[in-house]
Amino acid sequence: MRALRVEPGMREPRDAWVRWLRSICLEDVKRVGAKAARLGELARGGFDVPEGFALTVDVLDHFLEHHGLDARSDARALQEAPLPSEVSVRLREALVELGGGPVAVRSSGVEEDGAAASFAGQFETVLDVRGPDALEAAVRRCWASSVGERVRLYAKRRGREVSPRMGVFIQRMLSPDAAGVVFTANPVTGARDEVLINAVRGLAERLVSGECSPDEWTVRGDEVRCLANVEQSLTVEQARALALLARQVERQFGQPQDIEWALTGCRLRLLQARPISALPGPAAGSPAR
């Protein structure tokens, strides 16, 4: 596999290594990765996205070059190599600017959510990161996931090469009352006119990890149906409001979306939005939207 090479004149200046949420748009995907670019687009569109900043792809390039690493390197080498001092200083400054509290550190791959292979769920997210030392370790852990065994196997099955082109998005950590995922088209039936909501109390990580079975709601027009309500995480009105918000996100991007959300008090907040990677054809009697 070829070593990563970046032409010197194509890199951003070091003072652009950190990009704040509302300075990012969808066109920045090659600079900050897909997840950060889509969150920036949502924030600029007026959606409620927790504040944060992205470390650009160039920071990872600089880190790899500094240590003589590339796409062939073992993930452990990336995780254990220290950040160059200039990267460490800029990262710590940004953490202070963000407020210094606990953060969520999210991988943001350039090819994540792509048409050929979504890489959804293949890269690392580290939650409740506290302090600058832990933040540096979490960033390296995200970078290491770009060349980890799980990603290598995923790429191989799809005939792709592993390419460590990744930004990292650092975001204020929430302590939500409820959280989960919402699909603007039903990924099971293919119904484009039906929103599917999965919800749990607290962090969505409980849902992602399989720790619990989620509450499940469907919303079609004015009809709100609760299919499972063990956690009692949402009211009917909250489910209706979440479905409306999800439809607005779908319109923003122009296609059905898989959205991670959190409810804090009366605020519905967006943590991630990406295209639904595999959607069956619309069921009979379910018109495409």
Secondary structure, DSSP 8 states (H G I E B T S, - for coil): -------GGGS--GGGSEEEGGG--GGGHHHH-HHHHHHHHHHHTT-----EEEE-HHHHHHHHHHHT--TTS-HHHHHHS---HHHHHHHHHHHHHHTSS-EEEEEEETTTT-SS---TTTS-EEEEE-SHHHHHHHHHHHHHHTTSHHHHHHHHHTT------EEEEEEE----SEEEEEESS-TTT--TT-EEEEEEES-THHHHTTSS--EEEEEETTEEEEEE-SS----HHHHHHHHHHHHHHHHHHTS-EEEEEEEETTEEEEEEEEE-S------TT----
